[in-house]
Amino acid sequence: MFEGRMLLAERSKYWWVELLAGIAWLIVGWLVLRANVTSLATVGLLLGVLFIVAGLNEVFVATMVGGGWKVLHWVIAVILLLGGLWALIRPVNTFFALVSVLGLVLLLEGAFEIVRGVASRAENPYWWLGLVSGVLLILLGLWVSGSDRIFNLQARAFLVLFWVGVMALIRGVTAIVLAFAIRRADRALTPA
């Protein structure tokens, strides 16, 4: 119990970092939802950063595992780092590459949400929300992939911009609320 309070007190010193992250996410959401060339570049740059972070994570994992898995993690790390570098150099092209594979991305995200929802059944009473959202994402992915006449490149681009923008806004608001919850918890623990 005492260790938990110590960890919370230590983390609560940096509540403002979460606040700044939330503000940054709100700015990203605003840039993306403007639906202009800046929006396309913003999404491309976000993908570049995501790929580089994922590549660095794979490098870290590769140093921890042994055998044949080590080689696989190094290969994945190189691919992700090269993809991230390309995305940072050509962000608009990266955005349109994402748009062209939107159906596949939605299918994979839906499958991930279903697995995460079902895996968290024991700890989370709202696990079924992940299951429902995963099924909806898979249905949307199948619809987008199967209807090229309805979803041309421009319609897919607007769908990606809307999706990324709304997710960034939600992440920003969540981070700001979390920052103030951490700050309030610190004040409750600190004797007056």
Secondary structure, 3 states (H helix, E strand, C coil): CHHHHHHHHHHHCCHHHHHHHHHHHHHHHHHHHCCCHHHHHHHHHHHHHHHHHHHHHHHHHHHHCCCHHHHHHHHHHHHHHHHHHHHHHCHHHHHHHHHHCHHHHHHHHHHHHHHHHHHCCCCCCCHHHHHHHHHHHHHHHHHHHHCCCCCCHHHHHHHHHHHHHHHHHHHHHHHHHHHHHHHHHHHHHCCC
